[in-house]
């Protein structure tokens, strides 16, 4: 199968043509390149990841990288969306699929220790720590938006449980959701610091037992 066929709509492989140092065009899988960029930003954060790091990881020159993805800020915004769909979606999946906030939180805390310590991937969570050390307002705003969205979704789930009598009427839904998400962020940081899956599971167990 030739490269032209691979890049055709028939096979639905996302390919982008870039230029090599000798000026000859070659193609690469855009989705694979984005996944490599995800891992770079996930491992090092936005601020510490340079264009050269990205160029080396993706196997293309800086001009081709800019041509394919725009500047670093635009690439990061796309990377965050890809990460949230492919690696970080377990929170929203639980909130959507489980019938109660308690069940959703129990599922989230049971899955987080495994997902934050996956073999062959950076540990922790890009959404939780990708803007560490960055003063870029666009980057910080994008990640804050995602974090706030997950907190709002959990808050809504808690309010539904309060209305149905599953939680006490005086439960502060916003504070409880913020508590759960704060513990998750802390677990992600512990994973980045090298904490074991078992240690994270112990923290998760405490959080679940503290649920009203």
N, C-alpha and C positions, 0 to 999 in steps of 0.2 A: 504494500500500500504506500503510495507516494505522499509526500508532505502536503501537497495541494489538496489531496482527498481528505487528509486528516483535518485540515482547516476549513473544509467545506461545511455547509449546513447539514449535509447528510449525516455526518458523524457527531455533530453538535459538540465539538471540542472547541473551547475558547482559545484561539490562537492570536498572537499579535506579532507583526513583522517588525523587527528592529534591525539596526545596522551593526555589523561587527567592525573591528578596528580597520579591516581591509576594505570596508565599504560594501561588502557583499551582504545582502539581506538574509536573515534567517528568522525562523518563527519559533515561538515558545508558547507553552500552555499558560495562559494568563491566570487561570485559577490556581495552578501549581505555584506560579510566581507569587501570587497573593498569599498563599499559605506559607511560603518561605518568609515573606515579609511579616506575616503575623507572628511567626516564631521569633524573629529578630526583635520586634517591638515588645513582645511578651517577655522575652528573656531580659532585655536591657532597659525597657521603658522608652518613651518618646525622646527625651532629652539626650540620653546617652547613646542612642542609635544614630549613626552618621549616614550620610548619603553613600559614603564609601562602603560602610558595613552592608548596607542594603544592596549596593551594586555587586559586591562580592557574593552575597547570599543568593541573589537572583541570577547571577552569571551574565549580567549585561552591563554595558557602560553607563555612566551617569547620564549622558545625553539621551540614550535610549530609554532609561528609566523615567526621565522627565517627560519624554514623548509619550510613553505608554500610560503613565499614572499621574502626571502633573507633578507638583512639588511635594516635598516631604509631608507637609501638613495635609494635603489632599489624599496622599497615599495612606496616611495614618487614619484618616476618617473612614476610608474604604476598608482598611484592615480591621478597624473596630467593628464595623458591621459584619464582616466575614467571621470574625472571632465570635461575636455574640450569637450568630446563627449556628456556627459549627461546633464551638467549644463551650460556650457559656450559657446556652439556652436551657440548661437543666432547671434553672430557677423558674422561668416562665412556664416551662412544661409542667412542672409540679403544681404551680398555681392554677393552671388551666385545667389539668386533668384530675386533680384530687378534689373530693367533695367538700372538704372543710379546710380552714386555715391550719388547724392542728395537724391534719394528715399531710398537707402540703409541706409544712415546716419540718415534720418528721422525715419526710422523703428527702427534702433538700439537705438536711443535716446528715442523713445517712449516705447520700451520694457525694457530698462535697469532699470528705477526706480522700475518697478514691480519685475524684476528678482533679483535685488540686495536687496530686502526687503521681500523675500518670507517667509511666516509664516511657522515655523517648521524647517527652515534651517538657517545656519549661514548667516549673512548679508555680503554684499560686494562680492568680487571675489577672489578666490584662486589664479588665475594666476596673478592678480594685486598685491597681498600682501603676498603670501605664503612664499616668501623668505625674508620678513622683519626681520632684525636683524641677518640674517644668514651670516656667512662668508664661508660657504661651496661652493667652486667654481662650483661644478657639479650642485648643486641645483640652484644656481643663473643663471648659463648658460642655464639650461633647461627652466626656466621660461622666461628668456630674449629671448630665441629662439622663444617661443610661442608668446610673445608680439610683437616681431619684425615681425613675420610671418603675424600677423593680420594687422600690419601697412603696410607691403608690399602689401598685398591684396587690402587694401583700396587705396593705392597709385596707383596701376595699374588701379583700377576702375576710379579714378580721371583722370588719363592720357587718358583713353578712352573717357571720357567726354570732355576733352580739344580737342582731335583730331576730335571729331564730332561737335565741336562748342557749346556744352552745357555749357562749362565754358570758361572764357577768356583765350586767348593764353598765357598771362603772369602769369597765376596761377602757383604757386610753389606746385606741387603735393605732394612732400614729406613733406613739411612744413604743408600743409593743413591736410594731413592724420595724421601727428604727433599731430597736434592741437586736432583733434577729439579724438584720442586715449588717449591723456593726460587728456582731460575733462572727458572721461569715467573712467579713473583710479581715478581721483579726486572724481567722484561720488561714486565709489566703496568704497573709504576711508570714505566719508561722511556717507555712509550707515553703515559701521563698527562703526563709532562714534555715531550712533543712530539717524541720520537724518531721517525724515519722507519721505514716498514715495512722498508726495506732494512737499516737499522741493527739492527733486531730480528732479521731473518733471519740476520745475521752472528753475533749472539749465539747464536741457536738452532743454527747450524751447529757452533759450538764445543762446545756442550753435547752434541749428537748424536755428534760425533767423540770425545768423552771417555767415551762409554758403553763399559763393558768388553766 
